[in-house]
Amino acid sequence: MKKKQTVYDKVNKLVVTELSGELDINDIEEWHQSLRTVLDTLEPATNFKILVNLFGFTALNFDAHKKFRTIIPELLAAYGWYVGYLRMFPEASVFIRSSANIRCIAAAHVHQDETKIRNYADNYSMRNESFFTDAAKAREWIESIPIPEATFLKN
């Protein structure tokens, strides 16, 4: 079953995005749009957390995989976040910025590949970014991260 959705839990200031099933490039683009739509609704001077649940996701072809792999790092860079696993790719380049002082302050990533997730957890986890094979544990962890109040930066 395909899943390609994003929702915002305003109480916990948590963006939850899910992608699963065998997906083609059109599915990836729909998911990307759902993520952008939710992020576009965040109010200025908001700090938020994100849960990226990719458990069960398979790209049907190389074009779908190529499109998919850049979405999270590039979108989160627009909210001041550098995804830890990009350290594997010295050639990867993202421009970190914060539009309207909206900032991502923590991220949890979920995927079914235990070997990959163990490697990511061992090498790229930080106090505010971690990697999981269990979505419930990821949700519990990300909800435990406190969110500082956002303030506008003045020129």
C-alpha positions as CSV (number, residue, x, y, z in Angstrom):
1,M,0.0,0.0,0.0
2,K,1.3,3.4,-0.9
3,K,1.6,6.1,1.7
4,K,2.8,9.6,0.8
5,Q,1.6,12.2,3.3
6,T,2.7,14.9,5.6
7,V,0.8,16.3,8.6
8,Y,1.6,18.9,11.3
9,D,1.0,18.2,14.9
10,K,0.7,21.8,16.2
11,V,0.5,20.8,19.9
12,N,3.9,19.1,19.7
13,K,5.2,21.3,16.9
14,L,6.0,18.1,15.0
15,V,6.0,17.6,11.2
16,V,5.3,13.9,10.4
17,T,6.0,12.9,6.9
18,E,5.5,9.3,5.7
19,L,6.5,7.6,2.5
20,S,6.0,3.9,1.9
21,G,5.2,1.4,-0.8
22,E,6.6,0.9,-4.3
23,L,6.7,4.5,-5.6
24,D,7.4,6.1,-9.0
25,I,8.5,9.6,-9.6
26,N,4.9,10.9,-9.7
27,D,4.4,9.5,-6.2
28,I,7.6,11.1,-5.0
29,E,6.5,14.5,-6.4
30,E,3.1,14.2,-4.7
31,W,4.9,13.4,-1.4
32,H,7.3,16.3,-1.9
33,Q,4.3,18.6,-2.5
34,S,2.6,17.4,0.7
35,L,5.8,18.2,2.7
36,R,6.1,21.6,1.1
37,T,2.5,22.4,1.7
38,V,2.8,21.6,5.4
39,L,6.0,23.5,5.8
40,D,4.5,26.5,4.0
41,T,1.8,26.7,6.7
42,L,4.2,27.2,9.6
43,E,4.0,30.6,11.2
44,P,7.0,33.0,11.3
45,A,9.3,32.5,14.3
46,T,8.3,28.8,14.7
47,N,10.7,26.1,15.9
48,F,9.6,22.6,14.8
49,K,10.7,19.0,14.9
50,I,10.4,16.5,12.1
51,L,9.7,12.8,11.9
52,V,10.7,11.4,8.5
53,N,9.2,7.9,8.3
54,L,10.4,6.0,5.2
55,F,9.7,2.5,6.6
56,G,8.6,0.3,3.6
57,F,9.6,2.8,0.9
58,T,11.0,1.4,-2.3
59,A,11.7,3.5,-5.4
60,L,10.5,1.8,-8.5
61,N,13.3,3.1,-10.6
62,F,16.5,5.2,-10.5
63,D,14.7,8.4,-11.5
64,A,12.3,8.1,-8.5
65,H,15.3,7.3,-6.2
66,K,17.3,10.2,-7.6
67,K,14.4,12.7,-7.0
68,F,13.6,11.3,-3.6
69,R,17.2,11.4,-2.1
70,T,17.6,15.2,-2.3
71,I,14.2,16.3,-1.0
72,I,14.7,16.0,2.8
73,P,18.2,17.5,2.9
74,E,17.3,20.5,0.6
75,L,13.9,21.3,2.2
76,L,15.3,21.1,5.7
77,A,18.2,23.3,4.8
78,A,15.7,26.0,4.1
79,Y,14.8,25.8,7.8
80,G,18.3,25.9,9.2
81,W,18.8,22.1,9.4
82,Y,21.8,20.1,8.1
83,V,20.9,16.4,7.8
84,G,23.6,14.4,9.5
85,Y,24.0,11.6,6.9
86,L,25.1,14.2,4.3
87,R,28.5,13.9,6.0
88,M,28.9,10.7,4.0
89,F,28.9,12.6,0.8
90,P,31.7,15.3,0.7
91,E,30.3,16.4,-2.7
92,A,26.9,17.2,-1.2
93,S,26.2,20.9,-1.1
94,V,23.2,22.5,0.6
95,F,22.7,26.1,1.6
96,I,21.6,26.4,5.2
97,R,19.2,29.3,5.8
98,S,16.1,30.2,7.7
99,S,13.2,31.8,6.0
100,A,10.9,33.9,8.3
101,N,13.0,32.6,11.2
102,I,11.3,29.2,11.0
103,R,13.7,26.6,12.2
104,C,13.9,22.8,12.4
105,I,15.5,21.9,15.7
106,A,15.3,18.1,15.7
107,A,14.9,15.2,13.3
108,A,14.1,11.5,13.6
109,H,14.5,9.3,10.6
110,V,12.8,5.8,10.2
111,H,13.8,3.2,7.6
112,Q,13.5,-0.6,7.4
113,D,17.1,-1.3,6.5
114,E,18.6,-2.3,9.9
115,T,22.2,-2.3,8.7
116,K,21.9,1.2,7.2
117,I,20.1,2.6,10.2
118,R,22.6,1.1,12.6
119,N,25.4,2.7,10.6
120,Y,23.6,6.1,10.5
121,A,22.8,5.9,14.3
122,D,26.4,5.0,15.1
123,N,28.0,7.7,12.9
124,Y,25.5,10.5,12.4
125,S,23.2,10.7,15.5
126,M,23.4,13.8,17.7
127,R,21.4,14.9,20.7
128,N,18.8,16.2,18.4
129,E,19.0,13.8,15.4
130,S,18.6,10.1,15.5
131,F,17.8,7.1,13.3
132,F,15.3,4.2,13.9
133,T,13.8,1.1,12.4
134,D,10.7,1.5,14.7
135,A,8.4,4.4,14.0
136,A,6.8,4.3,17.5
137,K,10.2,4.6,19.1
138,A,11.2,7.4,16.8
139,R,8.0,9.3,17.7
140,E,8.6,8.8,21.4
141,W,12.2,10.0,21.0
142,I,11.3,13.1,18.9
143,E,8.5,14.1,21.2
144,S,10.9,14.1,24.2
145,I,13.0,16.8,22.6
146,P,12.1,20.1,24.1
147,I,11.4,23.0,21.8
148,P,12.9,26.4,22.7
149,E,10.7,29.4,22.0
150,A,11.6,31.0,18.7
151,T,12.5,34.7,18.6
152,F,12.9,37.0,15.7
153,L,16.4,37.9,14.7
154,K,16.7,41.7,14.3
155,N,19.0,43.4,11.9
